[in-house]
Every structure is written in structure tokens, then in C-alpha cells.
Amino acid sequence: MSDSIIKTDVAIVGAGLVGLAAAVAFSKAGYEVVLVDEQADTSPLPKNDAAWDQRIYAISPNNAQWLADLGA
């Protein structure tokens, strides 16, 4: 574990859908963002990954629009 100090405007804990979307939104609004996740895997999913189930999230039309506006 590192004892270094990171100065930032916003710290988000959790790199799931909500944490990632919030990080993008804050960043686009001009804030310096740090995203913290214990098991963050930044590698992209293979296109035909059988483990990925796109049905795991149910979002409202307004949230879908917000995510589209973020470029998600």
C-alpha cells in the first residue's frame, strides 16, 4: 500500500456502471477525478465474451439519454 497523497476535486469509489458514468460526467464538467476500485480491470472485453451479459442493467429512458450524452 502506498502512502502517497493524491489531490483531486472528486474521488469516486467503485468502477461499476454508476462510478464510471459519474467519473466521465465530472471530468467533462471540468473536475479532476480519481476513480478507485479494488478490482478494476481496464482491459476491454472481447467482442464475443460469453461471460458478458448486457441484460444486467435496467435503466430509465432519461438515464439512457444521459449516458448517450456522455458518449457511453
C-alpha positions in Angstrom: 0.0 0.0 0.0 1.3 3.4 -0.9 1.5 6.3 1.5 1.3 8.9 -1.3 -1.3 11.6 -1.3 -3.4 12.4 -4.4 -5.0 15.8 -4.6 -8.2 15.8 -6.7 -11.6 17.6 -6.9 -13.6 14.4 -6.9 -12.9 10.9 -5.7 -15.2 8.1 -6.8 -15.1 4.7 -5.1 -16.4 1.9 -7.4 -15.8 1.4 -11.1 -19.1 -0.1 -12.0 -21.6 1.5 -14.4 -22.5 4.3 -12.0 -19.0 5.1 -10.9 -17.6 5.1 -14.4 -20.5 7.3 -15.7 -20.1 9.7 -12.7 -16.3 9.9 -13.4 -16.9 10.8 -17.1 -19.6 13.4 -16.2 -17.4 15.1 -13.6 -14.4 15.0 -15.9 -16.4 16.6 -18.8 -17.6 19.2 -16.3 -14.0 20.2 -15.7 -13.3 18.5 -12.5 -10.1 16.5 -11.8 -11.4 12.9 -11.0 -9.8 9.9 -9.3 -11.6 6.6 -9.7 -10.8 4.0 -7.1 -11.8 0.3 -7.3 -10.3 -2.7 -5.6 -10.6 -5.0 -8.6 -10.6 -2.5 -11.6 -9.8 -4.3 -14.8 -9.2 -1.7 -17.5 -8.8 -4.3 -20.3 -11.6 -4.2 -22.9 -14.0 -7.1 -23.1 -13.6 -9.3 -26.1 -16.5 -8.8 -28.6 -17.8 -12.3 -28.1 -17.1 -12.8 -24.4 -19.6 -15.4 -23.2 -19.3 -14.1 -19.7 -20.7 -10.6 -20.6 -24.4 -10.3 -20.2 -25.7 -7.0 -21.5 -29.1 -7.5 -19.8 -27.7 -6.9 -16.3 -28.6 -3.3 -16.2 -32.1 -1.8 -16.4 -32.0 2.0 -16.9 -34.7 4.6 -17.4 -35.0 6.5 -20.7 -33.7 9.6 -19.0 -30.6 7.7 -17.8 -30.1 6.2 -21.2 -30.2 9.8 -22.7 -27.7 11.0 -20.0 -25.3 8.1 -20.8 -25.7 8.8 -24.6 -24.9 12.5 -23.9 -21.7 11.3 -22.1 -20.7 9.3 -25.1 -21.3 5.9 -23.5 
